[in-house]
Structure formats: structure tokens, C-alpha cells
Amino acid sequence: MTGQGLSSAGGDPRLDGPVRVRDKTGMAEPPDIVVLTGAGISRESGLATFRDADGVWAKLRIEDVAAPEAFARDPARVHEFYNARRAQLADAAIAPNAAHLALAELERRWPGGFLLVTQNVDDLHERGGSRRLLHMHGELRRVRCLRCDAAQAWDAPLSVQTACPACGLSGGMRPDIVWFGEMPYHMDRIAATLRRCGLFIAIGTSGHVYPAAGFVAEVAGRARTVELNLEPSEVASHFDEAVHGKASEVVPAFVAQLLAQCRR
């Protein structure tokens, strides 16, 4: 896996594949699972996706709110955008859906290794019960100080006047979000886990944004790869299997079959 910044590039369900792999001794064992999720898994919870016709980037330009240059040029506008998204996440109507809950159940019950990697900056996975989780693009409910690099949980509105609780200086507080052109978080750990995984599942992803869109290529040929998506992603051809439909329907069904097969 190369160290690159965040970048953008322009059937019938087959649920009966093997869920066990053989180790070097020839013994069958449950494979380690890596799950990658994108905005599509949170859509049914009421959060807007980014690349759909009515998504976030259809109404705003990426370079105006999601790039370091945008923050340097107009920090007030960037703060306004993320304050609104943070407030939406606090709305009582926004809650984990059946797909989030199914992944938390898979984590709890799967006898092999498990890691959930999300491109999402919301906290719906945590609220749904997921614990073995990495946010590769940061978290909406966290902030970071450009002056001292301290990061912390944050739910209040943020502005250029906000002072950093760690160093006391104002003017340097920003959302702890990975913007375009910046390095995603946890890449070393993600790469190490991908090298060990025997089952890779991508859910609700567009396949436009790298390096996440390249994960399936990282494991091709040595891991079973499955795409669970509303429609084929840009990298759909790299997957062994695909199930298309609403995340709240196809994810619980797939998880149930995985767990049932594992008990055999």
C-alpha cells in the first residue's frame, strides 16, 4: 500500500461462497475479516451521501470546504459547513440502521479476526455497537489544533475565535477530518490487517476515493472479496461477488448467512 493522500477518481446474490480458509497446516479456520464502509451505509439513517445526484458535492464544491487550501482561504465558511453537519448528527432522528447493527453483531460473534474500516466521519458505527473500528477519514465529533496538534472530542460549534483547550491559542482549531490532499489516518494498521485478511467486504462505497478504493486490489487473489452496495461501484469489477440493494437489507442478510455457515 503506497502512502498517498486522499484523492478522487472519476446480479444475482452469491452468498454461498466459503467462509473458511486453510492455514499452512491444512486446518480449516474462520478467515480474518476486513469490512470497509462508505457513506451509503449511513444514507438510510438520514445522512447525505456525497457523490449521488442530490449529494453534498452536487451542492458545494469540494475545494471550497474539504481541502486545506479552503480552510486557509476562508476558515469561517469551512467551520459553518462542519458545524451544520455536526448539528445534524446530534439530531435525535439520526440513528444507526440495521446495517450498522448487523456489523456490530458480526464483530461480537465472529470467531476469527475482525476490523471495520470506515470512510465515514459520523459516529453511527459506534452508536450501533462497533468497537474494533478505525475512522480513516477522521471524525466529525473531534477537533484538532493546528498550533499544538492536540485532538479531542468536540460537540459544540467551532469558529476562528475558539481557543484550544490544550494550548490556549485561538485561530488554529479545525475539524479532525481528513481533507483532500491529506494523508488518511491509520494507514499502517490498515495495510497490515489487509495483508492478513481472508474476507474483504465493502459496503456503501462509491469506489471513487483513494486509497480506500484500492483496498480490494490489495487483497485480490488471496481473499474472498464481496461488494454490498446499492449499485455497482467504480471498482465493482475487482470483486469476486456483489449483492446490490439497500444496506439495511443486504448487510443483515449477508451477516446472518456468514454466521450460519461458520457454525456448521
N, C-alpha and C positions, 0 to 999 in steps of 0.2 A: 504494500500500500504506500503510495507516494504521499509526501507531505505537501498538500496543496490547499489553497484557500477555498472557501465556498465559491462555487461557480455555477452557472446555469447553462444548459444546453437545450438547444432547441428540441366456449365450447362446453364442452361437457365437463362437469367437475370430475377430477380424477383423485379421489380421496383414499384409494385403496393401496397406495404405494407403501413400501416397507418403512417402518418406524424404528427398526433395529439395524445396527451395523455390526460388523465383526471386527474385533480388535486383532492384534497381531498373533494372539494365541488361538484364534478361530472361535472364541466365545462370543455369542451374541449379547449385545448390551444396548440400552437406550442411547441414542445419539445426543450429544450436546446440541442445544437449540439456540440459535440467534434469531430474534424477531426484530425487524425494522419497521417502524410505523411512521406515517406521514399525516398530513392534515386531513386526509379522507376519513381517518378513524374518528376524528372529533367532529366531523360535519354534522352527524346525526345528534350530537349534543348541543347544537346551535351555534357552533363557532365557524366562522367563514373560512373557506379554503383560500388558496392564493391564486391558482392558475386556471380555475374554471372561468367560464364566460362572465359570471357575475362575482368572481372572486376579488380579493383585495387588490391584486395588481391590475385589474381592469378599471379600478377607480383611482389608483395612485401609481406614480412611477416609483419603481424600486429605488432608483438613485436619489429620490427625494426624502426617503425615510428609513432606508435599510442599508446604508453604506457609511463608513467612517467620514467620507467627504461631506455627506449630508449633515451629519452631526456637527462637523466643524463649521459648515456654512450657515446652518440655521438650527441650532440646538433646540430652540423653543418649539419649532414645528415637529421635530422628532419626538420631543417629550410629549407633546399633545397627542400624537399618534399612539404612543405606547401607554400613556395614561388612560386613553379610551379603551384600549384592549385589556388593560389590567382591570379596569372597572367592569367591563363586560364579563370577565372571568369570575368576578365576585358576585355576579347576579345569581340569585337562588335558582333560577330556571336552568342554569348551565350545570349539568351533572354528568358523571360517567354513564356511558351507554352499555349495552350488552356486550359489545366487543371489548371494551376496557375490562369488564368484569370477567370475561372468559379468559383473557390473557393472565389476569391475576390468579385465576383458578389453575391455569396451566403451570404457572410458576410454582404454586404451592404443591401441586400433585405430581409434577414430572420427576421421575427418579434419576434422570441424568442432569447434566449441567444446563443452565438456562441464563440467558441475558437478553433483556429488552433494551434496544437502542431506539430512541425516538428523535425525530427531527422537530417534533412539536415543542413549543415553548409553554404550552399550558400545563396544568398540574392534574389533568384528568386521570392519567395512569396512576398517580399516587393516591388520588381520592378513590380510585377503583380497587386499590389494594396491592398494586405492584410495588415491589421493594428492590428487586435486582434490576435496576433501571439506570440508564445513562442518558442525559439530555445533551446530545452532541451540538445543538444549536443554542444552548443556553436556556434560561428560564425567565418567564415574564414576571414572576413574583420574586425576582432577585435583582439587585443593582450592584454596580461596581464603580469604584472611584479611580479616575484616570490619574489622580495625584499620587495615591499610595497603593493602588491596586487591590485594596480591601474589597471583598464581596460579601454581601449579606442578604438575608430575606428582607422583602420590602413590599408593602401593600398600598402605601399612601401615594398620592400624586408626586411626581418628580419635576423639578424645574432647574433652571440655571442658578437660582439662588439657594438651592438645597445644599446644606453643609454636610460633609461626610462625617458620620458618627465616629469614624476611626481617627482621622487626621484633623478634623475640624475645618477643613478648607472647602469653600464653595466653588461652583463653576466646573467641577470635574466629574460630577455624578452622572452616570449613564445607565441605561438598561443593561443587564448582564445577558445580552443577546449577541449571538454571532452574526455579524453583518456580512454582506457580500464583499469578498476580498479578504476576509479574516479567516484564521485557522479554526476549524471546528474543535470542540473540546473532546478529550478522552480518546484521541485517535490511536495512541499506542495500545491502550487496553482493548479497544475495538478490534484492531488488527490482530492482536494475539488471540482473541476469542474466535474471530473468524477462521483462523488457522486450525482451530480445534473442532469447529462445529461440523456436525453431520447432517443437520437440517437447518436450512435458512428459509425464513418466511418473511415476505414483505407485504405490508398491509397499508392500504390507503396512500400509496406514494405515486407521484407523477412520473418519476424517472428522469426528471429534468435537472435536478440539483445534485452536483457532485461535491464531495466524494461519495455520498450515500448511494447515488445511482450506480456506482461502480462496485458495490459490495457483492452483488450477485456474480459478477465476473471473477471476483477474488476467490470464490468457493466453487466455481463451475468445475465439474468433472470429479469432485471428491465429496460433495454434499448434495443431498436432495434439496431442490430449490422450488419453492411454491409462492406464487403471487395470488393474494386475495385482494381484489380491487373492484371498484365499481365498473371500471372499464380497463382495457389493456393499457399498461404504462408505456412510456417511451422505450423501456428496456425489456418489454414483455418477452421478446424472442429469446432472451437469455435464460428464462426459467424452464424447468422441466414440466411444471404443471401450473395451471391457472384456474381459479374459480372466481367468476365475476358476479357481483351482486352487492347489496348493501352490507357494510361491515357488521352491522348489528345482527345480521342473519348468517352470513357465510363464516364469520370468525367463530362464533359459538359452535356451529355445526362441525367445523374442521377440528376445533379443540376437543369436542366430545368424541370424535372418531379417533383422534390420536390417543387419547387416554384409554379408550376402549381397546384399541389394538395393543397398547402397552401392557394391559392386564392379561392378555392371552398367554 
